[in-house]
Amino acid sequence: MNNIQIIGPFRQIITLEGLPMKGVINDEEILIRENSYVVVKDDQIIDVLSSFPKNTNEFTFHEISGDHILIPGLVDCHTHMVWGGNRAKDYTMRMAGKTYQEILATGGGIFDSVNKTQRASKIDLKESLTVRVKRQLKDGITTMEVKSGYGLEPEHEVKLLEVVKEVSNEMTLDLVPTCLATHVSPKGWDKKEFVETVLNDLLPQLKANNLSNRVDIFVEDNAFPIDLADYYLGKAKGLDFDITVHADQFTTGGSELAVKHGALSADHLEASSDKEITMLAASDVVAVALPGASIGLGMHFTPARKLLDAGASLAISTDWNPGSAPMGDLLVQASILGIYEKLSSAELLAGMTFRAAKALGLSDRGRLSAGYLADMIAFPVADYREIFYNQGRIKPTMVWKKGVLL
């Protein structure tokens, strides 16, 4: 079978070529290729054509009928998709006025998920993660980060990251595993002793078994305070781990650590002030907005408009987790963030594609251009602006992963 495919015609192909990695993007900067075709060889894009090629014997043609627009596959760069049980009780308590911190202090929150996840079998965890991954694929998300963090103790964290690896391999899909053992300190542990255990026992296991080369830490006084997080990030980076940070969700300080240690991203940032915004914009750290957490907690959004205006690179992700962000719908969340923070369609698209890929240290996806992975999604509309106009209700009807139509 010929390994070159011509796919089209698409009413519009939104390549995202030439758009900047940082700062403001106006919709007028988007290159729209009308009535065009994409050329794929093996798992990569090799061209976008405005007309049908003449040498038809050199490729396999896949005709697209009706109006469709094509954009790059979406990248969800911050999720907690592997967990056991649910936290519907927590959500009801939040609706009744309890804060996230109050629920955590009474044994709910993360600890509730930890107990249920530790009790869950590996088979059950794999089945539930597979269901969530399939839903993400149907929504057009072709690359997903998945954090551990509901195991906490080393043997349970290893189990979660093994589940992520096995699901990724079995589904022939890119799940990017991140160790978030430092989500909170397990009950009965001294925080400093726990951090040392993660550094000395867990992280070497992850390297040896190729389970993760990324670490994350939740920087808050009731999770890991700034001085301890500073120590951990420095040591983890010295062990050759990429780092990302749960930063400035309720109080500031985390984003400063992210900049200091050269993190790939600083995620949340709801509490970031002008000082943190300026600092992030002057760095190479991607600022990741998590509107699902704002919706789930009933709190203000990440200051996305200010971050972009200051010159930061802004990604948008779901934070899909059983507690603060149970929705997991990236298109809906981005559409809501866009209207409240006054973001352009171009900024939303960039934030869910090539800028989100950068937050994962990936430079081979997020644009429809020669040399990029053929991760692509098609929507049954005639104008790309209809995606956000419908506030995420319209989903892709075709999803390609590495050139394969799923």
C-alpha positions as a Markdown table, in Angstrom:
| # | Residue | x | y | z |
|---|---|---|---|---|
| 1 | Met | 0.0 | 0.0 | 0.0 |
| 2 | Asn | 1.2 | 3.5 | -0.9 |
| 3 | Asn | 2.4 | 5.3 | 2.2 |
| 4 | Ile | 1.6 | 8.8 | 0.8 |
| 5 | Gln | -1.9 | 10.1 | 1.3 |
| 6 | Ile | -3.7 | 13.0 | -0.1 |
| 7 | Ile | -6.7 | 14.0 | 2.1 |
| 8 | Gly | -9.3 | 16.6 | 1.1 |
| 9 | Pro | -10.6 | 18.9 | -0.1 |
| 10 | Phe | -11.2 | 20.9 | 3.1 |
| 11 | Arg | -13.2 | 24.1 | 3.0 |
| 12 | Gln | -10.5 | 25.6 | 5.2 |
| 13 | Ile | -7.2 | 24.3 | 6.5 |
| 14 | Ile | -5.9 | 26.3 | 9.5 |
| 15 | Thr | -2.2 | 25.5 | 9.5 |
| 16 | Leu | -1.2 | 27.9 | 12.3 |
| 17 | Glu | 2.1 | 28.3 | 10.4 |
| 18 | Gly | 4.0 | 31.5 | 11.3 |
| 19 | Leu | 2.2 | 32.3 | 14.5 |
| 20 | Pro | 4.5 | 33.3 | 17.4 |
| 21 | Met | 5.2 | 31.2 | 20.4 |
| 22 | Lys | 4.7 | 34.1 | 22.8 |
| 23 | Gly | 2.4 | 37.1 | 23.1 |
| 24 | Val | -0.6 | 38.5 | 21.4 |
| 25 | Ile | -2.0 | 36.9 | 18.2 |
| 26 | Asn | -4.7 | 38.6 | 16.2 |
| 27 | Asp | -7.1 | 36.6 | 14.1 |
| 28 | Glu | -5.9 | 38.4 | 11.0 |
| 29 | Glu | -2.6 | 36.6 | 11.4 |
| 30 | Ile | -4.2 | 33.2 | 10.8 |
| 31 | Leu | -3.3 | 31.7 | 7.4 |
| 32 | Ile | -6.4 | 30.1 | 5.9 |
| 33 | Arg | -5.9 | 27.7 | 3.1 |
| 34 | Glu | -9.2 | 27.4 | 1.3 |
| 35 | Asn | -10.4 | 24.3 | -0.6 |
| 36 | Ser | -7.1 | 22.7 | 0.0 |
| 37 | Tyr | -5.6 | 19.2 | 0.5 |
| 38 | Val | -3.1 | 17.9 | 3.0 |
| 39 | Val | -0.3 | 15.5 | 2.0 |
| 40 | Val | 0.8 | 12.9 | 4.5 |
| 41 | Lys | 3.7 | 10.4 | 4.3 |
| 42 | Asp | 3.8 | 7.8 | 7.0 |
| 43 | Asp | 3.2 | 9.8 | 10.2 |
| 44 | Gln | 4.2 | 13.2 | 9.0 |
| 45 | Ile | 2.7 | 16.1 | 7.0 |
| 46 | Ile | 4.8 | 16.8 | 3.9 |
| 47 | Asp | 2.7 | 19.5 | 2.2 |
| 48 | Val | -0.6 | 21.5 | 2.0 |
| 49 | Leu | -1.8 | 21.9 | -1.6 |
| 50 | Ser | -4.2 | 24.3 | -3.1 |
| 51 | Ser | -5.1 | 22.1 | -6.0 |
| 52 | Phe | -5.3 | 18.4 | -6.6 |
| 53 | Pro | -2.0 | 16.9 | -7.9 |
| 54 | Lys | -1.7 | 15.4 | -11.3 |
| 55 | Asn | 0.3 | 12.2 | -10.6 |
| 56 | Thr | -2.5 | 10.3 | -9.0 |
| 57 | Asn | -0.7 | 6.9 | -9.1 |
| 58 | Glu | 1.8 | 8.1 | -6.6 |
| 59 | Phe | -0.5 | 8.3 | -3.6 |
| 60 | Thr | -3.7 | 7.1 | -2.0 |
| 61 | Phe | -6.5 | 9.6 | -2.1 |
| 62 | His | -9.0 | 10.1 | 0.7 |
| 63 | Glu | -11.8 | 12.3 | -0.4 |
| 64 | Ile | -13.6 | 14.6 | 2.1 |
| 65 | Ser | -17.2 | 15.3 | 1.2 |
| 66 | Gly | -19.2 | 18.3 | 2.4 |
| 67 | Asp | -17.9 | 21.4 | 4.2 |
| 68 | His | -15.1 | 20.6 | 6.8 |
| 69 | Ile | -12.3 | 22.6 | 8.3 |
| 70 | Leu | -9.0 | 21.0 | 9.3 |
| 71 | Ile | -6.9 | 22.1 | 12.3 |
| 72 | Pro | -4.0 | 20.5 | 14.2 |
| 73 | Gly | -4.9 | 17.9 | 16.8 |
| 74 | Leu | -5.3 | 19.4 | 20.2 |
| 75 | Val | -2.8 | 19.0 | 23.1 |
| 76 | Asp | -4.0 | 18.7 | 26.6 |
| 77 | Cys | -0.9 | 19.5 | 28.6 |
| 78 | His | -2.2 | 19.2 | 32.2 |
| 79 | Thr | -4.4 | 16.4 | 33.3 |
| 80 | His | -4.8 | 14.0 | 36.3 |
| 81 | Met | -6.7 | 11.4 | 34.3 |
| 82 | Val | -5.7 | 8.3 | 36.3 |
| 83 | Trp | -7.6 | 8.0 | 39.5 |
| 84 | Gly | -10.1 | 5.8 | 41.4 |
| 85 | Gly | -13.6 | 6.7 | 42.6 |
| 86 | Asn | -15.0 | 10.1 | 42.4 |
| 87 | Arg | -15.5 | 13.2 | 44.6 |
| 88 | Ala | -19.1 | 14.1 | 44.1 |
| 89 | Lys | -19.4 | 14.7 | 47.8 |
| 90 | Asp | -16.7 | 17.3 | 47.7 |
| 91 | Tyr | -18.4 | 19.1 | 44.8 |
| 92 | Thr | -21.6 | 19.3 | 46.7 |
| 93 | Met | -19.7 | 20.7 | 49.7 |
| 94 | Arg | -18.2 | 23.4 | 47.5 |
| 95 | Met | -21.6 | 24.3 | 46.1 |
| 96 | Ala | -22.7 | 24.7 | 49.7 |
| 97 | Gly | -19.9 | 27.2 | 50.4 |
| 98 | Lys | -16.9 | 25.1 | 51.6 |
| 99 | Thr | -13.5 | 26.1 | 50.2 |
| 100 | Tyr | -11.0 | 23.8 | 48.6 |
| 101 | Gln | -8.6 | 24.3 | 51.5 |
| 102 | Glu | -11.4 | 23.6 | 54.1 |
| 103 | Ile | -12.4 | 20.3 | 52.4 |
| 104 | Leu | -8.7 | 19.3 | 52.2 |
| 105 | Ala | -8.1 | 20.0 | 55.9 |
| 106 | Thr | -11.0 | 17.8 | 56.9 |
| 107 | Gly | -9.7 | 14.7 | 55.0 |
| 108 | Gly | -11.6 | 15.3 | 51.8 |
| 109 | Gly | -10.1 | 16.6 | 48.6 |
| 110 | Ile | -6.9 | 15.0 | 47.4 |
| 111 | Phe | -6.8 | 12.6 | 50.3 |
| 112 | Asp | -10.2 | 11.2 | 49.4 |
| 113 | Ser | -9.0 | 10.4 | 45.9 |
| 114 | Val | -5.7 | 9.0 | 47.3 |
| 115 | Asn | -7.6 | 6.5 | 49.5 |
| 116 | Lys | -9.8 | 5.4 | 46.6 |
| 117 | Thr | -7.0 | 5.2 | 44.1 |
| 118 | Gln | -4.7 | 3.2 | 46.4 |
| 119 | Arg | -7.5 | 0.7 | 46.9 |
| 120 | Ala | -8.3 | 0.4 | 43.2 |
| 121 | Ser | -6.8 | -2.5 | 41.3 |
| 122 | Lys | -4.5 | -1.9 | 38.4 |
| 123 | Ile | -7.1 | -3.4 | 36.0 |
| 124 | Asp | -9.7 | -1.0 | 37.2 |
| 125 | Leu | -7.4 | 2.0 | 36.9 |
| 126 | Lys | -6.4 | 0.9 | 33.3 |
| 127 | Glu | -10.1 | 0.5 | 32.3 |
| 128 | Ser | -11.1 | 3.9 | 33.7 |
| 129 | Leu | -8.1 | 5.7 | 32.1 |
| 130 | Thr | -8.8 | 4.0 | 28.8 |
| 131 | Val | -12.4 | 5.3 | 28.9 |
| 132 | Arg | -11.2 | 8.9 | 29.6 |
| 133 | Val | -8.5 | 8.7 | 26.9 |
| 134 | Lys | -11.1 | 7.6 | 24.3 |
| 135 | Arg | -13.3 | 10.5 | 25.2 |
| 136 | Gln | -10.5 | 12.9 | 24.8 |
| 137 | Leu | -9.7 | 11.4 | 21.4 |
| 138 | Lys | -13.3 | 11.9 | 20.3 |
| 139 | Asp | -13.0 | 15.5 | 21.4 |
| 140 | Gly | -10.0 | 15.9 | 19.1 |
| 141 | Ile | -7.2 | 15.7 | 21.7 |
| 142 | Thr | -4.4 | 13.7 | 20.1 |
| 143 | Thr | -1.7 | 14.3 | 22.8 |
| 144 | Met | -2.4 | 14.1 | 26.5 |
| 145 | Glu | -0.3 | 14.7 | 29.6 |
| 146 | Val | -1.3 | 12.4 | 32.5 |
| 147 | Lys | 0.0 | 13.0 | 36.0 |
| 148 | Ser | 0.2 | 10.6 | 38.9 |
| 149 | Gly | -0.3 | 12.1 | 42.3 |
| 150 | Tyr | -3.2 | 10.1 | 43.7 |
| 151 | Gly | -0.9 | 7.3 | 44.9 |
| 152 | Leu | 1.6 | 9.5 | 46.8 |
| 153 | Glu | 3.5 | 6.7 | 48.4 |
| 154 | Pro | 6.2 | 5.4 | 46.1 |
| 155 | Glu | 4.7 | 1.9 | 45.3 |
| 156 | His | 1.4 | 3.5 | 44.5 |
| 157 | Glu | 2.9 | 6.2 | 42.3 |
| 158 | Val | 4.8 | 3.5 | 40.4 |
| 159 | Lys | 1.6 | 1.6 | 39.8 |
| 160 | Leu | -0.2 | 4.7 | 38.4 |
| 161 | Leu | 2.7 | 5.5 | 36.0 |
| 162 | Glu | 2.8 | 1.9 | 34.9 |
| 163 | Val | -0.9 | 2.2 | 34.1 |
| 164 | Val | -0.2 | 5.3 | 32.0 |
| 165 | Lys | 2.6 | 3.6 | 30.1 |
| 166 | Glu | 0.6 | 0.4 | 29.4 |
| 167 | Val | -2.5 | 2.3 | 28.2 |
| 168 | Ser | -0.2 | 4.5 | 26.0 |
| 169 | Asn | 1.4 | 1.5 | 24.4 |
| 170 | Glu | -1.8 | -0.5 | 24.0 |
| 171 | Met | -3.6 | 2.4 | 22.3 |
| 172 | Thr | -0.6 | 3.4 | 20.2 |
| 173 | Leu | -1.1 | 6.9 | 21.5 |
| 174 | Asp | 1.0 | 9.7 | 23.0 |
| 175 | Leu | 0.3 | 9.9 | 26.7 |
| 176 | Val | 3.0 | 12.1 | 28.4 |
| 177 | Pro | 3.5 | 10.8 | 32.0 |
| 178 | Thr | 4.4 | 13.2 | 34.8 |
| 179 | Cys | 5.3 | 12.2 | 38.3 |
| 180 | Leu | 3.2 | 14.3 | 40.8 |
| 181 | Ala | 4.1 | 12.3 | 43.9 |
| 182 | Thr | 4.6 | 15.8 | 45.5 |
| 183 | His | 0.9 | 16.6 | 45.2 |
| 184 | Val | 0.5 | 16.6 | 49.0 |
| 185 | Ser | 2.5 | 14.8 | 51.7 |
| 186 | Pro | 0.9 | 11.4 | 52.7 |
| 187 | Lys | -0.7 | 11.3 | 56.1 |
| 188 | Gly | 1.7 | 10.4 | 58.8 |
| 189 | Trp | 4.8 | 11.6 | 56.9 |
| 190 | Asp | 7.0 | 14.6 | 57.6 |
| 191 | Lys | 7.1 | 16.6 | 54.5 |
| 192 | Lys | 10.9 | 16.9 | 54.3 |
| 193 | Glu | 11.3 | 13.2 | 54.8 |
| 194 | Phe | 8.7 | 12.5 | 52.2 |
| 195 | Val | 10.5 | 14.7 | 49.6 |
| 196 | Glu | 13.8 | 12.9 | 50.4 |
| 197 | Thr | 12.0 | 9.5 | 49.8 |
| 198 | Val | 10.7 | 10.7 | 46.5 |
| 199 | Leu | 14.1 | 12.0 | 45.4 |
| 200 | Asn | 16.2 | 9.0 | 46.6 |
| 201 | Asp | 13.8 | 6.1 | 46.1 |
| 202 | Leu | 11.0 | 6.9 | 43.6 |
| 203 | Leu | 12.6 | 9.1 | 41.0 |
| 204 | Pro | 15.5 | 6.7 | 40.3 |
| 205 | Gln | 12.9 | 3.9 | 39.8 |
| 206 | Leu | 11.1 | 6.0 | 37.3 |
| 207 | Lys | 14.2 | 6.6 | 35.3 |
| 208 | Ala | 15.3 | 3.0 | 35.4 |
| 209 | Asn | 12.0 | 1.7 | 34.2 |
| 210 | Asn | 11.3 | 4.5 | 31.7 |
| 211 | Leu | 8.1 | 5.5 | 33.4 |
| 212 | Ser | 8.5 | 9.3 | 33.5 |
| 213 | Asn | 11.1 | 12.0 | 32.8 |
| 214 | Arg | 8.9 | 14.8 | 34.2 |
| 215 | Val | 8.1 | 15.9 | 37.7 |
| 216 | Asp | 5.5 | 18.4 | 39.1 |
| 217 | Ile | 4.9 | 19.8 | 42.6 |
| 218 | Phe | 1.9 | 21.6 | 44.2 |
| 219 | Val | 3.4 | 24.8 | 45.7 |
| 220 | Glu | 1.1 | 25.9 | 48.6 |
| 221 | Asp | 1.6 | 26.0 | 52.3 |
| 222 | Asn | -0.9 | 23.2 | 52.9 |
| 223 | Ala | 0.8 | 21.1 | 50.2 |
| 224 | Phe | 4.6 | 22.0 | 49.8 |
| 225 | Pro | 5.8 | 25.4 | 51.0 |
| 226 | Ile | 8.1 | 27.4 | 48.8 |
| 227 | Asp | 11.4 | 26.6 | 50.5 |
| 228 | Leu | 10.8 | 22.8 | 50.3 |
| 229 | Ala | 9.5 | 23.0 | 46.7 |
| 230 | Asp | 12.6 | 25.0 | 45.8 |
| 231 | Tyr | 14.8 | 22.3 | 47.2 |
| 232 | Tyr | 12.9 | 19.5 | 45.5 |
| 233 | Leu | 12.9 | 21.2 | 42.1 |
| 234 | Gly | 16.6 | 21.8 | 42.2 |
| 235 | Lys | 17.4 | 18.2 | 43.1 |
| 236 | Ala | 14.9 | 16.8 | 40.5 |
| 237 | Lys | 16.4 | 19.0 | 37.8 |
| 238 | Gly | 19.9 | 17.7 | 38.9 |
| 239 | Leu | 18.6 | 14.2 | 38.3 |
| 240 | Asp | 17.8 | 15.3 | 34.7 |
| 241 | Phe | 14.0 | 15.5 | 35.1 |
| 242 | Asp | 12.0 | 18.1 | 33.2 |
| 243 | Ile | 9.9 | 20.1 | 35.6 |
| 244 | Thr | 6.6 | 21.8 | 35.7 |
| 245 | Val | 4.9 | 23.5 | 38.7 |
| 246 | His | 1.4 | 23.8 | 40.1 |
| 247 | Ala | 1.9 | 27.5 | 40.7 |
| 248 | Asp | 0.0 | 30.5 | 42.1 |
| 249 | Gln | -3.3 | 28.7 | 42.4 |
| 250 | Phe | -4.3 | 30.2 | 45.8 |
| 251 | Thr | -1.1 | 32.1 | 46.8 |
| 252 | Thr | 1.9 | 33.3 | 44.8 |
| 253 | Gly | 5.5 | 32.0 | 44.9 |
| 254 | Gly | 5.2 | 28.9 | 42.6 |
| 255 | Ser | 5.6 | 30.8 | 39.4 |
| 256 | Glu | 8.8 | 32.4 | 40.7 |
| 257 | Leu | 10.2 | 28.9 | 41.4 |
| 258 | Ala | 9.2 | 27.8 | 37.9 |
| 259 | Val | 11.2 | 30.7 | 36.4 |
| 260 | Lys | 14.1 | 30.2 | 38.7 |
| 261 | His | 14.5 | 26.5 | 37.8 |
| 262 | Gly | 13.7 | 26.8 | 34.1 |
| 263 | Ala | 10.5 | 24.8 | 34.2 |
| 264 | Leu | 8.7 | 23.9 | 31.0 |
| 265 | Ser | 5.5 | 25.4 | 32.4 |
| 266 | Ala | 3.8 | 27.1 | 35.4 |
| 267 | Asp | 0.2 | 25.9 | 35.6 |
| 268 | His | -2.9 | 27.5 | 37.3 |
| 269 | Leu | -1.7 | 31.1 | 38.0 |
| 270 | Glu | -5.1 | 32.3 | 39.2 |
| 271 | Ala | -3.5 | 34.2 | 42.0 |
| 272 | Ser | -0.7 | 35.7 | 39.8 |
| 273 | Ser | -0.3 | 39.5 | 40.2 |
| 274 | Asp | 1.4 | 41.9 | 37.8 |
| 275 | Lys | 4.8 | 41.0 | 39.3 |
| 276 | Glu | 4.4 | 37.3 | 38.4 |
| 277 | Ile | 2.9 | 38.1 | 35.0 |
| 278 | Thr | 5.9 | 40.3 | 34.1 |
| 279 | Met | 8.3 | 37.7 | 35.4 |
| 280 | Leu | 6.7 | 34.9 | 33.3 |
| 281 | Ala | 6.5 | 37.0 | 30.2 |
| 282 | Ala | 10.3 | 37.7 | 30.4 |
| 283 | Ser | 11.0 | 33.9 | 30.7 |
| 284 | Asp | 10.7 | 30.9 | 28.5 |
| 285 | Val | 8.2 | 29.2 | 30.8 |
| 286 | Val | 4.8 | 28.5 | 29.3 |
| 287 | Ala | 1.9 | 29.9 | 31.4 |
| 288 | Val | -0.8 | 27.2 | 31.5 |
| 289 | Ala | -4.4 | 28.4 | 32.1 |
| 290 | Leu | -6.7 | 25.8 | 33.6 |
| 291 | Pro | -10.3 | 27.1 | 33.2 |
| 292 | Gly | -11.8 | 23.8 | 34.3 |
| 293 | Ala | -10.4 | 24.3 | 37.8 |
| 294 | Ser | -11.8 | 27.9 | 37.9 |
| 295 | Ile | -15.2 | 26.6 | 36.9 |
| 296 | Gly | -15.1 | 23.6 | 39.3 |
| 297 | Leu | -14.0 | 25.7 | 42.2 |
| 298 | Gly | -16.2 | 28.7 | 41.4 |
| 299 | Met | -13.2 | 31.1 | 41.3 |
| 300 | His | -11.7 | 33.7 | 38.9 |
| 301 | Phe | -9.8 | 32.6 | 35.8 |
| 302 | Thr | -6.1 | 32.7 | 35.1 |
| 303 | Pro | -5.3 | 36.3 | 34.0 |
| 304 | Ala | -4.9 | 35.1 | 30.4 |
| 305 | Arg | -5.3 | 38.5 | 28.7 |
| 306 | Lys | -2.8 | 40.2 | 30.9 |
| 307 | Leu | -0.3 | 37.3 | 30.4 |
| 308 | Leu | -0.6 | 37.6 | 26.6 |
| 309 | Asp | -0.4 | 41.4 | 26.6 |
| 310 | Ala | 2.7 | 41.2 | 28.7 |
| 311 | Gly | 4.3 | 38.8 | 26.1 |
| 312 | Ala | 3.9 | 35.4 | 27.8 |
| 313 | Ser | 3.3 | 32.1 | 26.0 |
| 314 | Leu | -0.2 | 30.9 | 27.1 |
| 315 | Ala | -1.4 | 27.4 | 26.9 |
| 316 | Ile | -4.9 | 26.2 | 27.8 |
| 317 | Ser | -5.6 | 22.8 | 29.4 |
| 318 | Thr | -8.4 | 20.9 | 31.2 |
| 319 | Asp | -6.8 | 20.0 | 34.5 |
| 320 | Trp | -9.2 | 17.0 | 34.2 |
| 321 | Asn | -9.3 | 15.5 | 37.7 |
| 322 | Pro | -11.9 | 14.0 | 40.1 |
| 323 | Gly | -12.0 | 17.0 | 42.4 |
| 324 | Ser | -11.5 | 20.6 | 41.2 |
| 325 | Ala | -12.0 | 20.0 | 37.5 |
| 326 | Pro | -14.3 | 17.0 | 36.8 |
| 327 | Met | -15.6 | 18.3 | 33.4 |
| 328 | Gly | -12.6 | 17.5 | 31.2 |
| 329 | Asp | -13.9 | 19.2 | 28.1 |
| 330 | Leu | -11.2 | 21.3 | 26.5 |
| 331 | Leu | -13.2 | 23.0 | 23.8 |
| 332 | Val | -16.0 | 24.0 | 26.2 |
| 333 | Gln | -13.5 | 25.4 | 28.7 |
| 334 | Ala | -11.4 | 27.3 | 26.2 |
| 335 | Ser | -14.5 | 28.8 | 24.7 |
| 336 | Ile | -15.6 | 30.0 | 28.1 |
| 337 | Leu | -12.1 | 31.3 | 29.0 |
| 338 | Gly | -12.0 | 33.1 | 25.6 |
| 339 | Ile | -15.2 | 35.1 | 26.2 |
| 340 | Tyr | -14.4 | 36.1 | 29.8 |
| 341 | Glu | -10.7 | 36.9 | 29.2 |
| 342 | Lys | -11.3 | 38.4 | 25.7 |
| 343 | Leu | -9.0 | 36.1 | 23.8 |
| 344 | Ser | -8.9 | 35.9 | 20.0 |
| 345 | Ser | -9.7 | 32.6 | 18.2 |
| 346 | Ala | -6.0 | 32.5 | 17.1 |
| 347 | Glu | -4.9 | 32.8 | 20.8 |
| 348 | Leu | -7.3 | 30.0 | 21.8 |
| 349 | Leu | -6.1 | 27.7 | 18.9 |
| 350 | Ala | -2.4 | 28.4 | 19.7 |
| 351 | Gly | -3.0 | 27.7 | 23.4 |
| 352 | Met | -4.4 | 24.3 | 22.6 |
| 353 | Thr | -1.9 | 23.2 | 20.0 |
| 354 | Phe | 1.7 | 24.3 | 19.5 |
| 355 | Arg | 2.0 | 26.4 | 22.7 |
| 356 | Ala | 0.5 | 23.5 | 24.7 |
| 357 | Ala | 3.0 | 21.2 | 23.0 |
| 358 | Lys | 5.9 | 23.5 | 24.1 |
| 359 | Ala | 4.6 | 23.1 | 27.7 |
| 360 | Leu | 5.4 | 19.4 | 27.2 |
| 361 | Gly | 8.7 | 20.0 | 25.6 |
| 362 | Leu | 7.4 | 18.8 | 22.2 |
| 363 | Ser | 8.2 | 20.7 | 19.0 |
| 364 | Asp | 6.9 | 18.1 | 16.4 |
| 365 | Arg | 3.2 | 18.8 | 16.6 |
| 366 | Gly | 0.6 | 21.6 | 16.9 |
| 367 | Arg | 0.9 | 23.0 | 13.3 |
| 368 | Leu | -0.1 | 21.7 | 9.9 |
| 369 | Ser | 3.2 | 22.1 | 8.2 |
| 370 | Ala | 5.9 | 20.0 | 6.5 |
| 371 | Gly | 7.8 | 17.9 | 9.1 |
| 372 | Tyr | 5.1 | 18.0 | 11.7 |
| 373 | Leu | 3.2 | 15.0 | 12.9 |
| 374 | Ala | 0.0 | 14.3 | 11.0 |
| 375 | Asp | -2.1 | 14.8 | 14.1 |
| 376 | Met | -5.2 | 16.5 | 12.7 |
| 377 | Ile | -8.9 | 17.0 | 13.4 |
| 378 | Ala | -11.8 | 18.0 | 11.1 |
| 379 | Phe | -15.0 | 19.8 | 12.1 |
| 380 | Pro | -18.2 | 19.7 | 10.0 |
| 381 | Val | -18.4 | 23.5 | 9.6 |
| 382 | Ala | -17.5 | 25.9 | 6.8 |
| 383 | Asp | -15.7 | 28.5 | 9.0 |
| 384 | Tyr | -13.2 | 27.8 | 11.8 |
| 385 | Arg | -14.8 | 30.5 | 13.9 |
| 386 | Glu | -17.8 | 28.4 | 14.4 |
| 387 | Ile | -15.9 | 26.1 | 16.7 |
| 388 | Phe | -15.7 | 28.7 | 19.5 |
| 389 | Tyr | -19.0 | 30.4 | 18.5 |
| 390 | Asn | -20.7 | 27.1 | 19.4 |
| 391 | Gln | -18.8 | 27.1 | 22.7 |
| 392 | Gly | -17.4 | 23.7 | 22.2 |
| 393 | Arg | -20.7 | 22.0 | 21.4 |
| 394 | Ile | -19.5 | 21.1 | 17.9 |
| 395 | Lys | -16.9 | 18.3 | 18.1 |
| 396 | Pro | -14.6 | 16.9 | 15.4 |
| 397 | Thr | -16.1 | 14.2 | 13.2 |
| 398 | Met | -12.6 | 13.0 | 12.0 |
| 399 | Val | -9.5 | 12.5 | 14.0 |
| 400 | Trp | -6.1 | 11.5 | 12.6 |
| 401 | Lys | -3.2 | 10.4 | 14.9 |
| 402 | Lys | 0.1 | 10.2 | 13.1 |
| 403 | Gly | -1.6 | 10.0 | 9.8 |
| 404 | Val | -4.1 | 7.2 | 10.8 |
| 405 | Leu | -7.8 | 8.0 | 10.8 |
| 406 | Leu | -9.1 | 6.8 | 14.1 |
